[in-house]
Amino acid sequence: MTRVAIVDDDPIVCSSLSTILKATGTADIAWTACDGETAVDRYEDDNPDVLLIDVQMPVMDGLAASRKIIDAHPNAKILILTTFADESYIAKALEIGTKGYLIKQDVSSVIPAVQSVMAGQVVMGAQVLQKLHVNKASQTQRHVSQAGDNGENRFSGRFANLTERERDVMQLVAEGYDNREIAAKLFLSEGTVRNRISDILAKTNVTNRTKLAVEWLACQ
């Protein structure tokens, strides 16, 4: 059984998430904590399979705690779970090397997110992707206008060398679909989708699919 630790300054959140994860048979709860400093100390004593952690907390915030944990344990699987879809927080979480960023309002996404992280994937909540898309759209509009009518210009930079099929896969990745869903939509096998995503990562020199999604949305 997957062992999950939960860090949130609201004990009710810790209790609720614990109940959901245990009741659905998703995970056992290794431990809970209410601030980042305690989380760092507890992680040293007991490494869970997945750590769910909030951003804004007393003593030490979740991003600072995540950095300390990942510096000491590079293979740590940390999921940010917060109410803040702030682009600077999201960027920092990606820079640190966390495995995902979820919004608390979408509690139903926690179970599949934990499962995806255990399967080696990086996950990002639909609300987070939407937030990034909206913010990046305003920043890139002037560049789209300068490109004129040549639609291919928007695929400059990292994505210039992708094939049309790879761009189809990339669009669905950016929309938050997993490999199984992408395979169904494009009438491909899951293995083919995995291979296409691996090819895209290699061509773009990006380390994971979440960063791919963020950069793809930025160029739309």
C-alpha positions, -999 to 999 in steps of 0.1 A, spaced: 0 0 0 12 35 -9 22 55 22 13 92 21 22 120 45 1 152 46 13 186 57 -13 214 62 -17 241 88 -54 232 90 -59 200 110 -93 195 94 -77 193 60 -52 167 72 -80 147 88 -103 149 57 -75 139 32 -65 111 55 -101 98 56 -105 100 18 -72 83 10 -78 55 35 -115 50 28 -108 46 -10 -80 22 -4 -56 46 -21 -30 49 6 -21 45 42 -12 77 61 24 77 73 21 109 93 7 144 93 23 178 102 11 214 104 42 234 93 71 230 69 98 227 95 81 198 112 76 182 78 113 184 70 122 168 104 95 141 100 106 133 65 142 126 77 128 101 102 102 85 79 102 88 41 67 84 28 60 73 -8 42 106 -15 42 139 4 11 162 1 20 197 12 4 231 14 22 263 4 14 290 30 21 277 65 37 290 97 74 285 107 84 274 71 63 275 40 56 244 18 79 255 -10 109 261 12 102 228 30 99 210 -4 133 224 -15 150 212 17 135 177 13 143 174 -24 179 186 -18 184 159 7 162 133 -10 163 139 -48 138 110 -55 112 125 -31 77 125 -46 61 158 -34 27 171 -45 18 207 -38 -19 209 -26 -30 245 -20 -57 271 -25 -33 294 -44 -31 291 -82 -4 317 -82 18 316 -112 50 324 -92 42 296 -68 37 272 -97 69 282 -113 88 278 -81 73 244 -75 84 233 -109 119 247 -104 123 229 -71 113 196 -87 80 187 -71 59 162 -89 27 182 -92 6 212 -82 -31 208 -73 -58 231 -61 -77 221 -29 -111 229 -44 -105 200 -68 -102 174 -40 -114 146 -63 -81 150 -82 -60 140 -52 -65 102 -56 -56 100 -93 -28 124 -87 -12 102 -60 -16 72 -83 0 91 -112 29 102 -92 35 67 -79 35 56 -116 63 81 -123 42 109 -138 42 146 -130 7 160 -126 -9 194 -127 -45 203 -118 -69 215 -145 -74 248 -127 -36 254 -126 -32 247 -164 -61 270 -171 -46 297 -149 -13 295 -167 -30 295 -201 -49 327 -192 -18 345 -179 4 335 -207 -22 344 -234 -20 381 -225 18 380 -225 21 364 -259 -7 382 -278 17 408 -292 40 381 -305 11 364 -322 2 396 -339 37 402 -351 38 367 -366 13 377 -393 -8 351 -410 19 324 -409 5 300 -383 37 280 -382 56 309 -366 39 302 -333 58 269 -332 92 285 -331 118 277 -305 114 244 -286 84 232 -306 96 241 -341 108 206 -349 77 187 -337 57 167 -363 20 174 -367 12 142 -348 35 152 -319 18 186 -318 -16 168 -315 -2 148 -285 14 179 -270 -20 198 -271 -37 170 -252 -9 168 -227 -13 206 -221 -51 201 -216 -43 177 -188 -52 143 -204 -32 113 -192 -17 87 -216 -47 64 -217 -70 93 -226 -47 107 -252 -44 72 -268 -82 69 -270 -86 104 -285 -59 99 -311 -66 62 -318 -31 52 -307 -18 26 -282 -7 38 -248 28 26 -257 29 48 -288 17 78 -268 45 72 -242 70 70 -270 57 102 -287 60 120 -254 95 107 -248 104 119 -283 89 154 -276 109 156 -243 141 148 -262 134 172 -290 125 201 -267 151 193 -240 124 196 -213 126 174 -183 90 165 -177 55 167 -191 43 194 -167 70 218 -179 61 208 -214 25 218 -208 34 251 -193 57 261 -222 32 248 -248 5 270 -233 28 299 -233 33 298 -271 -4 295 -279 
